[in-house]
């Protein structure tokens, strides 16, 4: 059966709920603040955020057909507070950065597994990527970027 969603934001809500269930099934703790939005993610606290980045017609289908399939690009972020990885002189503390990276690596692996095993779309998934970054204010981000066909 094909799932339909009223808006791309509805699909983002389903992605959020699916990720929460996916993590729980693996006994993997993710931040308890969880929400969806449209556009760029503000990374200012620990959270799981699913954002709709773009919505485009799907070029793989004949435009003469009555159905107008679309693809949406989503960002799925796991944002965590992490220890400051710099000392008082602004130099990187390798042991601290390595410890923080262990958590980020696990978050990224969860997102990659989630994309591979759990996300289904009306059309086949486009390629996805997991990107890591250190945001300001001592936050670490593992971000899944994925395009999904939606009706």
KATA-V579594 format. One record per pair of residues at least 4 apart in sequence whose C-alpha atoms are under 7 Angstrom apart, sorted by the first residue. I is the first residue (numbers start at 1). GAP is how many residues later the second one is. Records with the same first field share a line. If there is no record, write none. Layout:
I: GAP ; GAP
This chain:
2: 120
4: 147
5: 5 ; 6
6: 4
7: 4
8: 4 ; 44 ; 64
9: 4 ; 28 ; 43
10: 4
11: 4
12: 4 ; 24 ; 38 ; 39 ; 40
13: 4 ; 23
14: 4
15: 4
16: 4 ; 34
17: 4
18: 4
19: 4 ; 95
20: 4
21: 4
22: 4 ; 92
23: 4 ; 5 ; 6
24: 4
31: 15 ; 16 ; 17
32: 15
33: 13 ; 14 ; 15
34: 13 ; 14 ; 15
35: 13 ; 14 ; 15
36: 13 ; 14 ; 15
37: 13 ; 14 ; 15
38: 13 ; 14 ; 15
39: 12 ; 13 ; 14
41: 10
43: 92
45: 34
46: 33 ; 34 ; 35
47: 31 ; 32 ; 33
48: 29 ; 30 ; 31
49: 27 ; 28 ; 29
50: 24 ; 25 ; 26 ; 27
51: 23 ; 24 ; 25
52: 20 ; 21 ; 22 ; 23
53: 20 ; 21 ; 22
54: 18 ; 19
55: 15 ; 16 ; 17 ; 18
56: 14 ; 15 ; 16
57: 12 ; 13 ; 14
58: 11 ; 12 ; 13
69: 81 ; 82
70: 79 ; 80 ; 81
71: 76 ; 77 ; 78 ; 79
72: 75 ; 76 ; 77 ; 78
73: 73 ; 74 ; 75
74: 71 ; 72 ; 73
75: 68 ; 69 ; 70 ; 71
76: 67 ; 68 ; 69
77: 64 ; 65 ; 66 ; 67
78: 29 ; 63 ; 64 ; 65
79: 60 ; 61 ; 62 ; 63
80: 59 ; 60 ; 61
81: 57 ; 58 ; 59
82: 18 ; 56 ; 57 ; 58
83: 55
84: 54
85: 7 ; 8 ; 11 ; 12
86: 4 ; 5 ; 6 ; 7
87: 4 ; 5 ; 6
93: 4
94: 4
95: 4
96: 4
97: 4
98: 4
100: 4
101: 4
102: 4
103: 4
104: 4 ; 36 ; 38
105: 4
106: 4
107: 4 ; 35
108: 4 ; 22 ; 34
109: 4
110: 4
111: 4 ; 33
112: 4 ; 18
113: 4
114: 4 ; 5
115: 4
121: 4 ; 27 ; 28 ; 29
122: 27 ; 28 ; 29
123: 26 ; 27
124: 25
125: 22 ; 23 ; 24
126: 20 ; 21 ; 22
127: 19 ; 20
128: 17 ; 18 ; 19
129: 15 ; 16 ; 17
130: 12 ; 13 ; 14 ; 15
131: 11 ; 12 ; 13
132: 9 ; 10 ; 11
133: 7 ; 8 ; 9
134: 5 ; 6 ; 7
135: 4 ; 5 ; 6
